[in-house]
Amino acid sequence: MKDILIIEDDRNLALALKEYLSMKGLSSGVALTGKEGLKKAREEFPSVVLVDLFLPDINGLELIPDLSTISPVVIVITGAEDLDLAVEAMRKGAFDFMVKPLDLEALYLKLKRIFPEREIKGLVCKSPVMQKILAEIKLAARGSASVLILGETGVGKEEVARAIYKLSRRRGKFVAVNASALPDNLFEAELFGYKRGAFTGAFQDKRGLLEEANGGVFFLDEITEMPLSLQAKLLRVLETREVRRIGDTRTIKVQFKLITSSNLPLKEVREKLREDLFYRISTFIIEIPPLRQRKEDIIPLAREFLREYGMEKGVVSLSRGAEELLLSYSWPGNVRELRNEIERACLVCNGKVLEPAHFTERLRSGEGFKTLKEIEREYAERVLKAVGGNKSRAARILGISRPTLRKILSGS
């Protein structure tokens, strides 16, 4: 997979561009005709296409609609006297245009602004609502204000948190923990750390996750699962910017950006948290809609995952039938379910193209009407049955706490 595809009939210019971009750390491919360029675009799905408006076989304007469905960013290259054509190209779907002779530094600055957003796997912003969220991510990355991310399980809350971290350019780590996966009796020790001898089994000093995140971002997933007793302690850390390990008398200064998330609606999040903590964590709120409400993102996301999982086996594209199948499904498991479907389809595919037959029976039969709670409960029941009804063991396998398992099984 190439970062950039250059469609330019001037061989010397195309190769000079390729060499320049390579020096800047960006991989690129070259096509000297429109037909060759369209073929390569369909095979490689580049993040950016640079296309000349005047090609020996096809007018560049005719290529724009097809190219813009393959690549999210199409930049037109044109002569100074052809500005009206460049404007027409943008009406047809081009992202931007540049005038010959090309200012390579200006081109690189354009690409530099594009590619930090492309580093984030699983975050595709083709739909208008995700374009809005991308703008919110850029705002949230500024400064140290806390961010609360809301959305159903599997919509990509952690991907959004990582995007904020990457765009913030913080030097420290991105430290993530799922509150529902930590048993109550270990929660405090994991977050705050402990001194040797603080309790039975504390054989040496241990840094907590809040210390690990110093200078970076601390992402607390499913914050409503945090015990009430610890909510007050987290609030104190946010107010004082100090952490005290269990069994220690001294405090340690910390500076991190807090990002939290929940799969509950905002009203329920507010009800489950201390009021003072809720206001501290919700300075900036980002709500991610489920995948079924942003169908424009389904095929671009599928292609992203195809690049990730299909490369080793040489699977490079989706058939039209496969695309129609993906678009017809309601995706109760959201982006995570789509990723899993593409990964599995790549494993069973023996050719270069994914067909409907390569996907699961559930997807082909359209069983997308089940709610997420129903799917979670069915899966939890299967795991529980497999371990002979041992709820503690089932909770460990699922990566959740026993109280969360009880809630899933009860359907609440």
Secondary structure as a PSIPRED ss2 file (coil, helix, strand):
# PSIPRED VFORMAT (PSIPRED V4.0)

   1 M C   1.000  0.000  0.000
   2 K C   1.000  0.000  0.000
   3 D C   1.000  0.000  0.000
   4 I E   0.000  0.000  1.000
   5 L E   0.000  0.000  1.000
   6 I E   0.000  0.000  1.000
   7 I E   0.000  0.000  1.000
   8 E C   1.000  0.000  0.000
   9 D C   1.000  0.000  0.000
  10 D C   1.000  0.000  0.000
  11 R H   0.000  1.000  0.000
  12 N H   0.000  1.000  0.000
  13 L H   0.000  1.000  0.000
  14 A H   0.000  1.000  0.000
  15 L H   0.000  1.000  0.000
  16 A H   0.000  1.000  0.000
  17 L H   0.000  1.000  0.000
  18 K H   0.000  1.000  0.000
  19 E H   0.000  1.000  0.000
  20 Y H   0.000  1.000  0.000
  21 L H   0.000  1.000  0.000
  22 S H   0.000  1.000  0.000
  23 M H   0.000  1.000  0.000
  24 K C   1.000  0.000  0.000
  25 G C   1.000  0.000  0.000
  26 L C   1.000  0.000  0.000
  27 S C   1.000  0.000  0.000
  28 S E   0.000  0.000  1.000
  29 G E   0.000  0.000  1.000
  30 V E   0.000  0.000  1.000
  31 A E   0.000  0.000  1.000
  32 L C   1.000  0.000  0.000
  33 T C   1.000  0.000  0.000
  34 G H   0.000  1.000  0.000
  35 K H   0.000  1.000  0.000
  36 E H   0.000  1.000  0.000
  37 G H   0.000  1.000  0.000
  38 L H   0.000  1.000  0.000
  39 K H   0.000  1.000  0.000
  40 K H   0.000  1.000  0.000
  41 A H   0.000  1.000  0.000
  42 R H   0.000  1.000  0.000
  43 E H   0.000  1.000  0.000
  44 E H   0.000  1.000  0.000
  45 F C   1.000  0.000  0.000
  46 P C   1.000  0.000  0.000
  47 S C   1.000  0.000  0.000
  48 V E   0.000  0.000  1.000
  49 V E   0.000  0.000  1.000
  50 L E   0.000  0.000  1.000
  51 V E   0.000  0.000  1.000
  52 D E   0.000  0.000  1.000
  53 L C   1.000  0.000  0.000
  54 F E   0.000  0.000  1.000
  55 L C   1.000  0.000  0.000
  56 P C   1.000  0.000  0.000
  57 D C   1.000  0.000  0.000
  58 I C   1.000  0.000  0.000
  59 N E   0.000  0.000  1.000
  60 G H   0.000  1.000  0.000
  61 L H   0.000  1.000  0.000
  62 E H   0.000  1.000  0.000
  63 L H   0.000  1.000  0.000
  64 I H   0.000  1.000  0.000
  65 P H   0.000  1.000  0.000
  66 D H   0.000  1.000  0.000
  67 L H   0.000  1.000  0.000
  68 S H   0.000  1.000  0.000
  69 T H   0.000  1.000  0.000
  70 I H   0.000  1.000  0.000
  71 S C   1.000  0.000  0.000
  72 P C   1.000  0.000  0.000
  73 V E   0.000  0.000  1.000
  74 V E   0.000  0.000  1.000
  75 I E   0.000  0.000  1.000
  76 V E   0.000  0.000  1.000
  77 I E   0.000  0.000  1.000
  78 T E   0.000  0.000  1.000
  79 G C   1.000  0.000  0.000
  80 A H   0.000  1.000  0.000
  81 E H   0.000  1.000  0.000
  82 D H   0.000  1.000  0.000
  83 L H   0.000  1.000  0.000
  84 D H   0.000  1.000  0.000
  85 L H   0.000  1.000  0.000
  86 A H   0.000  1.000  0.000
  87 V H   0.000  1.000  0.000
  88 E H   0.000  1.000  0.000
  89 A H   0.000  1.000  0.000
  90 M H   0.000  1.000  0.000
  91 R H   0.000  1.000  0.000
  92 K C   1.000  0.000  0.000
  93 G C   1.000  0.000  0.000
  94 A C   1.000  0.000  0.000
  95 F C   1.000  0.000  0.000
  96 D E   0.000  0.000  1.000
  97 F E   0.000  0.000  1.000
  98 M E   0.000  0.000  1.000
  99 V E   0.000  0.000  1.000
 100 K C   1.000  0.000  0.000
 101 P C   1.000  0.000  0.000
 102 L C   1.000  0.000  0.000
 103 D C   1.000  0.000  0.000
 104 L H   0.000  1.000  0.000
 105 E H   0.000  1.000  0.000
 106 A H   0.000  1.000  0.000
 107 L H   0.000  1.000  0.000
 108 Y H   0.000  1.000  0.000
 109 L H   0.000  1.000  0.000
 110 K H   0.000  1.000  0.000
 111 L H   0.000  1.000  0.000
 112 K H   0.000  1.000  0.000
 113 R H   0.000  1.000  0.000
 114 I H   0.000  1.000  0.000
 115 F H   0.000  1.000  0.000
 116 P H   0.000  1.000  0.000
 117 E H   0.000  1.000  0.000
 118 R H   0.000  1.000  0.000
 119 E C   1.000  0.000  0.000
 120 I C   1.000  0.000  0.000
 121 K C   1.000  0.000  0.000
 122 G C   1.000  0.000  0.000
 123 L C   1.000  0.000  0.000
 124 V C   1.000  0.000  0.000
 125 C C   1.000  0.000  0.000
 126 K C   1.000  0.000  0.000
 127 S C   1.000  0.000  0.000
 128 P H   0.000  1.000  0.000
 129 V H   0.000  1.000  0.000
 130 M H   0.000  1.000  0.000
 131 Q H   0.000  1.000  0.000
 132 K H   0.000  1.000  0.000
 133 I H   0.000  1.000  0.000
 134 L H   0.000  1.000  0.000
 135 A H   0.000  1.000  0.000
 136 E H   0.000  1.000  0.000
 137 I H   0.000  1.000  0.000
 138 K H   0.000  1.000  0.000
 139 L H   0.000  1.000  0.000
 140 A H   0.000  1.000  0.000
 141 A C   1.000  0.000  0.000
 142 R C   1.000  0.000  0.000
 143 G C   1.000  0.000  0.000
 144 S C   1.000  0.000  0.000
 145 A C   1.000  0.000  0.000
 146 S C   1.000  0.000  0.000
 147 V E   0.000  0.000  1.000
 148 L E   0.000  0.000  1.000
 149 I E   0.000  0.000  1.000
 150 L E   0.000  0.000  1.000
 151 G C   1.000  0.000  0.000
 152 E C   1.000  0.000  0.000
 153 T C   1.000  0.000  0.000
 154 G C   1.000  0.000  0.000
 155 V C   1.000  0.000  0.000
 156 G C   1.000  0.000  0.000
 157 K H   0.000  1.000  0.000
 158 E H   0.000  1.000  0.000
 159 E H   0.000  1.000  0.000
 160 V H   0.000  1.000  0.000
 161 A H   0.000  1.000  0.000
 162 R H   0.000  1.000  0.000
 163 A H   0.000  1.000  0.000
 164 I H   0.000  1.000  0.000
 165 Y H   0.000  1.000  0.000
 166 K H   0.000  1.000  0.000
 167 L H   0.000  1.000  0.000
 168 S H   0.000  1.000  0.000
 169 R C   1.000  0.000  0.000
 170 R C   1.000  0.000  0.000
 171 R C   1.000  0.000  0.000
 172 G C   1.000  0.000  0.000
 173 K C   1.000  0.000  0.000
 174 F E   0.000  0.000  1.000
 175 V E   0.000  0.000  1.000
 176 A E   0.000  0.000  1.000
 177 V E   0.000  0.000  1.000
 178 N E   0.000  0.000  1.000
 179 A H   0.000  1.000  0.000
 180 S H   0.000  1.000  0.000
 181 A H   0.000  1.000  0.000
 182 L C   1.000  0.000  0.000
 183 P C   1.000  0.000  0.000
 184 D H   0.000  1.000  0.000
 185 N H   0.000  1.000  0.000
 186 L H   0.000  1.000  0.000
 187 F H   0.000  1.000  0.000
 188 E H   0.000  1.000  0.000
 189 A H   0.000  1.000  0.000
 190 E H   0.000  1.000  0.000
 191 L H   0.000  1.000  0.000
 192 F H   0.000  1.000  0.000
 193 G E   0.000  0.000  1.000
 194 Y E   0.000  0.000  1.000
 195 K C   1.000  0.000  0.000
 196 R C   1.000  0.000  0.000
 197 G C   1.000  0.000  0.000
 198 A C   1.000  0.000  0.000
 199 F C   1.000  0.000  0.000
 200 T C   1.000  0.000  0.000
 201 G C   1.000  0.000  0.000
 202 A C   1.000  0.000  0.000
 203 F C   1.000  0.000  0.000
 204 Q C   1.000  0.000  0.000
 205 D C   1.000  0.000  0.000
 206 K E   0.000  0.000  1.000
 207 R E   0.000  0.000  1.000
 208 G C   1.000  0.000  0.000
 209 L H   0.000  1.000  0.000
 210 L H   0.000  1.000  0.000
 211 E H   0.000  1.000  0.000
 212 E H   0.000  1.000  0.000
 213 A C   1.000  0.000  0.000
 214 N C   1.000  0.000  0.000
 215 G C   1.000  0.000  0.000
 216 G C   1.000  0.000  0.000
 217 V E   0.000  0.000  1.000
 218 F E   0.000  0.000  1.000
 219 F E   0.000  0.000  1.000
 220 L E   0.000  0.000  1.000
 221 D E   0.000  0.000  1.000
 222 E C   1.000  0.000  0.000
 223 I H   0.000  1.000  0.000
 224 T H   0.000  1.000  0.000
 225 E H   0.000  1.000  0.000
 226 M C   1.000  0.000  0.000
 227 P C   1.000  0.000  0.000
 228 L H   0.000  1.000  0.000
 229 S H   0.000  1.000  0.000
 230 L H   0.000  1.000  0.000
 231 Q H   0.000  1.000  0.000
 232 A H   0.000  1.000  0.000
 233 K H   0.000  1.000  0.000
 234 L H   0.000  1.000  0.000
 235 L H   0.000  1.000  0.000
 236 R H   0.000  1.000  0.000
 237 V H   0.000  1.000  0.000
 238 L H   0.000  1.000  0.000
 239 E H   0.000  1.000  0.000
 240 T H   0.000  1.000  0.000
 241 R C   1.000  0.000  0.000
 242 E E   0.000  0.000  1.000
 243 V E   0.000  0.000  1.000
 244 R C   1.000  0.000  0.000
 245 R C   1.000  0.000  0.000
 246 I E   0.000  0.000  1.000
 247 G C   1.000  0.000  0.000
 248 D C   1.000  0.000  0.000
 249 T C   1.000  0.000  0.000
 250 R C   1.000  0.000  0.000
 251 T C   1.000  0.000  0.000
 252 I E   0.000  0.000  1.000
 253 K E   0.000  0.000  1.000
 254 V C   1.000  0.000  0.000
 255 Q C   1.000  0.000  0.000
 256 F C   1.000  0.000  0.000
 257 K E   0.000  0.000  1.000
 258 L E   0.000  0.000  1.000
 259 I E   0.000  0.000  1.000
 260 T E   0.000  0.000  1.000
 261 S E   0.000  0.000  1.000
 262 S E   0.000  0.000  1.000
 263 N C   1.000  0.000  0.000
 264 L C   1.000  0.000  0.000
 265 P C   1.000  0.000  0.000
 266 L H   0.000  1.000  0.000
 267 K H   0.000  1.000  0.000
 268 E H   0.000  1.000  0.000
 269 V H   0.000  1.000  0.000
 270 R H   0.000  1.000  0.000
 271 E H   0.000  1.000  0.000
 272 K H   0.000  1.000  0.000
 273 L C   1.000  0.000  0.000
 274 R C   1.000  0.000  0.000
 275 E H   0.000  1.000  0.000
 276 D H   0.000  1.000  0.000
 277 L H   0.000  1.000  0.000
 278 F H   0.000  1.000  0.000
 279 Y H   0.000  1.000  0.000
 280 R H   0.000  1.000  0.000
 281 I H   0.000  1.000  0.000
 282 S C   1.000  0.000  0.000
 283 T C   1.000  0.000  0.000
 284 F E   0.000  0.000  1.000
 285 I E   0.000  0.000  1.000
 286 I E   0.000  0.000  1.000
 287 E E   0.000  0.000  1.000
 288 I C   1.000  0.000  0.000
 289 P C   1.000  0.000  0.000
 290 P C   1.000  0.000  0.000
 291 L H   0.000  1.000  0.000
 292 R H   0.000  1.000  0.000
 293 Q H   0.000  1.000  0.000
 294 R C   1.000  0.000  0.000
 295 K H   0.000  1.000  0.000
 296 E H   0.000  1.000  0.000
 297 D H   0.000  1.000  0.000
 298 I H   0.000  1.000  0.000
 299 I H   0.000  1.000  0.000
 300 P H   0.000  1.000  0.000
 301 L H   0.000  1.000  0.000
 302 A H   0.000  1.000  0.000
 303 R H   0.000  1.000  0.000
 304 E H   0.000  1.000  0.000
 305 F H   0.000  1.000  0.000
 306 L H   0.000  1.000  0.000
 307 R H   0.000  1.000  0.000
 308 E H   0.000  1.000  0.000
 309 Y H   0.000  1.000  0.000
 310 G H   0.000  1.000  0.000
 311 M C   1.000  0.000  0.000
 312 E C   1.000  0.000  0.000
 313 K C   1.000  0.000  0.000
 314 G C   1.000  0.000  0.000
 315 V C   1.000  0.000  0.000
 316 V C   1.000  0.000  0.000
 317 S E   0.000  0.000  1.000
 318 L E   0.000  0.000  1.000
 319 S C   1.000  0.000  0.000
 320 R H   0.000  1.000  0.000
 321 G H   0.000  1.000  0.000
 322 A H   0.000  1.000  0.000
 323 E H   0.000  1.000  0.000
 324 E H   0.000  1.000  0.000
 325 L H   0.000  1.000  0.000
 326 L H   0.000  1.000  0.000
 327 L H   0.000  1.000  0.000
 328 S H   0.000  1.000  0.000
 329 Y C   1.000  0.000  0.000
 330 S C   1.000  0.000  0.000
 331 W C   1.000  0.000  0.000
 332 P C   1.000  0.000  0.000
 333 G C   1.000  0.000  0.000
 334 N H   0.000  1.000  0.000
 335 V H   0.000  1.000  0.000
 336 R H   0.000  1.000  0.000
 337 E H   0.000  1.000  0.000
 338 L H   0.000  1.000  0.000
 339 R H   0.000  1.000  0.000
 340 N H   0.000  1.000  0.000
 341 E H   0.000  1.000  0.000
 342 I H   0.000  1.000  0.000
 343 E H   0.000  1.000  0.000
 344 R H   0.000  1.000  0.000
 345 A H   0.000  1.000  0.000
 346 C H   0.000  1.000  0.000
 347 L H   0.000  1.000  0.000
 348 V H   0.000  1.000  0.000
 349 C C   1.000  0.000  0.000
 350 N C   1.000  0.000  0.000
 351 G C   1.000  0.000  0.000
 352 K C   1.000  0.000  0.000
 353 V E   0.000  0.000  1.000
 354 L E   0.000  0.000  1.000
 355 E C   1.000  0.000  0.000
 356 P H   0.000  1.000  0.000
 357 A H   0.000  1.000  0.000
 358 H H   0.000  1.000  0.000
 359 F C   1.000  0.000  0.000
 360 T C   1.000  0.000  0.000
 361 E H   0.000  1.000  0.000
 362 R H   0.000  1.000  0.000
 363 L H   0.000  1.000  0.000
 364 R H   0.000  1.000  0.000
 365 S C   1.000  0.000  0.000
 366 G C   1.000  0.000  0.000
 367 E C   1.000  0.000  0.000
 368 G C   1.000  0.000  0.000
 369 F C   1.000  0.000  0.000
 370 K C   1.000  0.000  0.000
 371 T C   1.000  0.000  0.000
 372 L H   0.000  1.000  0.000
 373 K H   0.000  1.000  0.000
 374 E H   0.000  1.000  0.000
 375 I H   0.000  1.000  0.000
 376 E H   0.000  1.000  0.000
 377 R H   0.000  1.000  0.000
 378 E H   0.000  1.000  0.000
 379 Y H   0.000  1.000  0.000
 380 A H   0.000  1.000  0.000
 381 E H   0.000  1.000  0.000
 382 R H   0.000  1.000  0.000
 383 V H   0.000  1.000  0.000
 384 L H   0.000  1.000  0.000
 385 K H   0.000  1.000  0.000
 386 A H   0.000  1.000  0.000
 387 V C   1.000  0.000  0.000
 388 G C   1.000  0.000  0.000
 389 G C   1.000  0.000  0.000
 390 N C   1.000  0.000  0.000
 391 K H   0.000  1.000  0.000
 392 S H   0.000  1.000  0.000
 393 R H   0.000  1.000  0.000
 394 A H   0.000  1.000  0.000
 395 A H   0.000  1.000  0.000
 396 R H   0.000  1.000  0.000
 397 I H   0.000  1.000  0.000
 398 L H   0.000  1.000  0.000
 399 G C   1.000  0.000  0.000
 400 I C   1.000  0.000  0.000
 401 S C   1.000  0.000  0.000
 402 R H   0.000  1.000  0.000
 403 P H   0.000  1.000  0.000
 404 T H   0.000  1.000  0.000
 405 L H   0.000  1.000  0.000
 406 R H   0.000  1.000  0.000
 407 K H   0.000  1.000  0.000
 408 I H   0.000  1.000  0.000
 409 L H   0.000  1.000  0.000
 410 S H   0.000  1.000  0.000
 411 G C   1.000  0.000  0.000
 412 S C   1.000  0.000  0.000
